[in-house]
Amino acid sequence: MVDDLCVLGIETSCDETGVALYHGRQGLLAEALHSQVELHAAYGGVVPEIASRDHVRRVLPLVQQVMAQAGVTARDIHGVAYTAGPGLIGALLVGAAIGRSLAFGWNVPAVAVHHMEGHLLAPLLEQDPPSFPLLALLVSGGHTLLIDVAGVGRYRILGESLDDAVGEAFDKTAKLLGLGYPGGPALAALAEQGSPTRFTFPRPMTDRPGLDFSFSGLKTCAITTLQRAENSPQTRADIAYSFQEAVVDTLAIKCRRALRETGRRCLIVAGGVGANRALRERLQEVAAQEGCRVHYPRPAFCTDNGAMIALVGWLRLRAGIHEPLSIKATARWPVDSLSACDEYCSTAQAR
């Protein structure tokens, strides 16, 4: 039976190596993650070559770890899913080559997974999964997307960032404030000490129709504010608060607008920035006011992980979608170009 499929998922799109096993009836069997934060911290950002080399060292030991943890052997695995894009091409090639090779050696299908589809569907791993159709806000270091989701693979992009992704803007502003890497969580922590009244940053592109975003101007606003004010710890905290408030408010305004335009009654928020507490609180308020529900993956599944890749691999393999013998990896890959999984039922118990 297709619901008995067990899929191994491998994630290597950037600076985290994730591996997981997902079973159709039993849900997530095991998952493991290795973060490269310490490797890249000295450089203030991800170094692609270092990331690729570390993935080479980590993938197979993590595969062995999750298989042992779940108590399964190669004979129990029905498919191997790997992140094929978008991401750093060298890092993607590591996971793609290993994933495709394991599938070939085990004589099972391989599934090339879109990284952002993994984030989008990560809330399906929770005990109370959302139902389609819905609206999705994907906010990460590389993407800011508002997507109308009719079903798995049925995606229509409503809005996106015209410049910096929201996570990128967080990291760049954090660096300006002298914070460490990764900057997003550090800036959010500093913002808790800031004054809500000292500075007011603009809400970019909210005074015009449409659902696109722009965050590079907020970074510029942070620079000029820091140059004009006394450069003190309290000033930096006040700037962090005002920056975060402007980002959160902008995202909330666009989500409210999208909910009203589409008539959707369910909102999911995923990606690394989806773990931001202020953003979660604000969108919870928006959802309550608009009479809809908001769903998030658990914080550990907001960042890159193997569980979301294994889940998407299971969904697509279940629908009969898999790859030929060639290895697929692409740095750029529009999420609205994916094929639909009409066989997926929204009542399936994805855990």
C-alpha positions in Angstrom: 0.0 0.0 0.0 1.2 3.5 -0.8 0.6 4.7 2.7 3.2 2.2 3.9 5.9 4.0 2.0 9.0 4.9 4.0 11.1 7.7 2.6 14.6 8.9 3.5 15.0 12.7 3.2 18.3 14.6 2.8 18.6 18.4 3.1 21.9 20.2 2.1 20.7 23.4 0.4 22.9 25.8 2.5 24.6 25.5 5.9 22.6 22.8 7.7 22.8 19.1 7.0 19.4 17.4 7.7 18.4 13.8 7.4 15.1 12.2 8.3 12.8 9.1 7.8 9.1 9.6 7.1 6.5 6.8 7.0 3.1 7.2 5.6 1.2 5.6 8.5 3.6 6.1 11.4 4.7 9.7 10.5 8.2 11.0 11.3 10.3 8.0 12.4 13.6 9.8 13.1 15.4 13.0 12.2 18.9 14.5 12.8 20.4 17.8 12.0 24.0 19.2 12.0 24.3 23.0 11.9 27.4 24.7 10.5 26.9 28.0 12.4 30.2 27.7 14.2 32.1 27.1 11.0 30.7 30.2 9.3 30.6 32.5 12.3 34.1 33.7 11.9 33.3 34.9 8.4 30.0 36.7 9.2 28.1 34.6 6.7 27.9 31.3 4.8 31.1 30.4 2.8 29.8 28.1 0.0 33.0 26.0 -0.3 33.1 25.4 3.5 29.4 24.5 3.5 29.8 21.9 0.7 32.8 20.2 2.2 31.1 19.9 5.6 28.0 18.3 3.9 30.3 15.7 2.4 31.5 14.8 5.9 28.1 14.8 7.5 25.5 13.3 5.2 26.3 9.5 5.4 26.9 9.4 9.2 23.6 11.2 9.7 21.9 8.7 7.4 23.3 5.8 9.5 22.2 7.6 12.7 18.6 8.1 11.7 18.3 4.5 10.3 19.7 3.1 13.6 17.4 5.4 15.6 14.3 4.3 13.6 15.4 0.6 13.6 15.2 0.3 9.8 17.5 -1.2 7.2 17.8 -0.4 3.5 15.2 -3.0 2.8 12.6 -1.0 4.7 13.2 2.2 2.6 11.0 2.7 -0.5 12.5 6.0 -1.7 15.1 8.7 -1.2 14.2 12.4 -1.4 16.9 15.1 -1.6 16.8 18.8 -1.9 17.4 19.7 -5.5 17.1 23.5 -5.2 17.0 26.3 -4.8 20.2 26.9 -2.8 24.0 26.9 -3.0 24.8 24.8 -6.0 27.8 23.1 -4.5 25.9 22.2 -1.3 22.9 21.0 -3.3 25.1 18.7 -5.5 26.4 17.0 -2.4 23.0 15.9 -1.2 21.7 15.2 -4.7 24.7 13.0 -5.6 24.5 11.1 -2.3 20.7 10.8 -2.4 20.6 9.6 -6.0 23.4 7.2 -5.4 21.7 5.6 -2.3 18.5 5.3 -4.3 20.4 3.6 -7.1 22.2 1.3 -4.8 19.0 0.3 -2.9 17.0 0.0 -6.2 14.4 2.5 -5.0 13.1 5.7 -6.7 14.7 9.1 -6.0 12.6 12.3 -5.6 14.1 15.7 -6.2 12.4 18.1 -3.7 12.0 21.9 -4.0 13.4 23.4 -0.8 10.7 26.0 -0.5 7.9 23.4 -1.0 9.5 21.6 2.0 9.1 24.7 4.1 5.6 25.4 2.8 4.4 21.9 3.7 6.3 21.6 7.0 3.2 22.4 9.1 1.7 19.1 7.8 4.2 17.4 10.2 2.3 18.8 13.2 -0.5 17.0 15.1 -3.1 19.6 13.9 -2.2 20.0 10.2 -3.8 22.7 8.1 -6.2 21.9 5.3 -6.2 23.1 1.7 -6.8 25.6 0.2 -4.8 28.1 2.2 -2.5 31.1 2.1 1.2 30.6 2.8 3.8 33.2 3.9 7.3 31.8 3.4 10.0 33.9 5.1 13.6 32.9 5.1 17.1 34.1 4.5 16.7 33.6 0.8 13.0 34.1 0.1 10.0 36.2 1.0 6.9 34.8 -0.7 3.1 35.0 -0.4 1.6 32.0 -2.1 -2.0 31.0 -2.8 -2.0 27.2 -2.2 -4.9 25.2 -3.7 -3.1 21.9 -2.9 0.2 20.2 -3.0 2.0 21.5 -6.1 -0.8 24.0 -6.9 1.0 27.2 -6.1 0.3 30.8 -7.3 2.7 33.4 -6.2 0.9 36.5 -5.0 3.8 38.6 -3.9 7.6 38.4 -3.3 10.5 40.6 -2.3 11.8 42.9 -5.0 15.2 43.1 -3.3 16.4 41.6 0.0 14.6 38.6 1.5 13.3 39.3 5.0 15.9 37.0 6.6 18.6 38.6 4.6 17.5 42.0 5.8 17.6 40.8 9.4 21.1 39.4 9.0 22.4 42.6 7.3 20.9 44.9 9.8 22.2 42.8 12.7 25.7 43.0 11.2 25.4 46.8 11.1 24.5 46.8 14.8 27.6 44.7 15.6 25.7 41.5 16.3 27.1 38.0 15.7 26.1 35.5 13.1 23.4 34.3 12.5 22.1 37.8 13.0 18.3 37.3 12.9 17.9 35.7 16.3 20.4 38.1 17.8 18.6 41.1 16.5 15.2 39.7 17.8 16.8 39.2 21.3 18.2 42.8 21.2 14.9 44.2 20.1 13.3 43.0 23.4 15.4 45.7 25.2 14.5 48.5 22.8 12.1 51.4 23.2 8.9 51.3 21.2 8.7 55.1 20.9 12.2 56.4 20.1 12.4 55.7 16.4 9.8 55.0 13.7 10.8 53.1 10.6 8.7 53.1 7.4 6.5 50.2 6.3 7.7 49.7 2.7 5.2 49.3 -0.1 2.2 49.2 2.1 0.9 52.5 0.8 0.2 51.2 -2.6 -1.8 48.2 -4.1 -0.2 44.8 -4.5 1.5 42.2 -2.3 5.2 42.6 -3.2 7.8 43.4 -0.6 10.9 45.5 -0.3 13.2 45.4 2.7 16.5 47.0 1.6 15.3 50.4 2.5 14.8 49.4 6.1 18.5 48.4 6.2 19.4 51.9 4.9 17.1 53.5 7.5 18.9 51.6 10.2 22.3 52.8 8.9 21.3 56.5 8.8 19.5 56.3 12.2 22.7 54.8 13.8 24.8 57.5 12.1 22.6 60.4 13.4 22.1 59.1 16.9 24.5 58.4 19.8 26.0 55.0 19.1 25.2 53.4 22.4 23.9 50.0 23.5 20.5 51.5 24.1 20.5 53.2 20.7 21.3 49.9 19.0 18.5 48.1 21.0 16.0 50.9 20.0 17.0 50.5 16.3 16.6 46.7 16.5 13.1 47.2 18.0 12.1 49.7 15.3 13.5 47.6 12.5 11.8 44.4 13.7 8.5 46.2 14.3 8.6 47.6 10.8 9.3 44.2 9.2 6.6 42.5 11.3 4.0 45.2 10.6 4.7 45.1 6.9 4.3 41.3 6.7 1.1 41.5 8.8 -0.3 44.2 6.5 0.4 42.2 3.4 -1.0 39.0 4.9 -4.2 40.7 5.9 -4.5 42.1 2.4 -3.9 38.7 0.8 -6.4 36.9 3.1 -9.0 39.4 2.1 -8.2 39.3 -1.6 -8.2 35.5 -1.8 -10.9 34.7 0.8 -8.7 32.0 2.3 -9.5 31.0 5.9 -6.2 29.4 6.7 -2.7 31.0 6.9 0.6 29.0 7.2 3.8 30.7 8.1 7.1 28.9 7.5 10.8 29.4 7.0 13.5 30.5 9.4 11.9 33.9 10.1 8.7 32.1 11.0 10.2 31.3 14.3 10.3 35.0 15.2 8.1 35.5 18.3 7.0 39.0 17.5 5.9 37.9 14.0 4.0 34.9 15.4 2.1 37.1 17.9 1.2 39.7 15.3 0.0 37.2 12.7 -2.0 35.5 15.4 -3.8 38.8 16.0 -4.4 39.2 12.2 -5.8 35.7 11.9 -8.2 36.2 14.8 -9.4 39.5 13.4 -9.9 38.0 10.0 -11.7 34.9 11.3 -9.1 32.4 10.1 -6.5 30.0 11.6 -2.8 30.4 11.4 -0.4 27.3 11.4 3.3 27.1 12.0 5.8 24.3 12.0 7.5 23.8 15.4 10.5 26.1 15.7 13.0 23.3 15.0 11.2 22.8 11.6 11.2 26.5 10.7 14.9 26.3 9.8 16.3 23.9 7.2 15.7 20.3 8.2 15.5 16.8 6.7 12.0 16.1 8.0 10.3 18.5 5.6 12.2 17.0 2.7 11.3 13.4 3.7 7.6 14.5 4.0 7.5 16.1 0.5 9.4 13.1 -0.9 6.7 10.8 0.5 3.9 13.0 -0.9 5.4 13.1 -4.4 6.4 9.4 -4.4 2.9 8.5 -3.2 1.6 10.4 -6.3 4.0 8.4 -8.6 6.5 11.3 -9.1 10.2 10.4 -9.1 13.4 11.1 -11.0 15.3 9.4 -13.8 18.9 8.2 -13.2 20.3 11.7 -13.8 21.1 13.9 -10.8 19.1 17.1 -10.5 20.3 20.2 -8.8 19.5 23.8 -9.6 20.3 27.0 -7.8 17.2 28.7 -9.0 13.8 27.0 -9.3 10.4 28.8 -9.3 8.1 27.1 -6.8 5.1 27.8 -9.0 6.6 25.6 -11.7 6.1 22.4 -9.7 3.7 19.7 -10.8 0.5 19.1 -8.8 0.0 16.1 -6.6 -3.7 15.6 -7.2 -3.6 12.2 -5.5 -2.8 13.9 -2.2 -5.9 14.1 0.1 -5.9 17.0 2.6 -7.3 14.6 5.2 -4.2 12.3 5.0 -2.6 12.0 8.4 0.8 13.6 7.8 2.4 13.7 11.3 
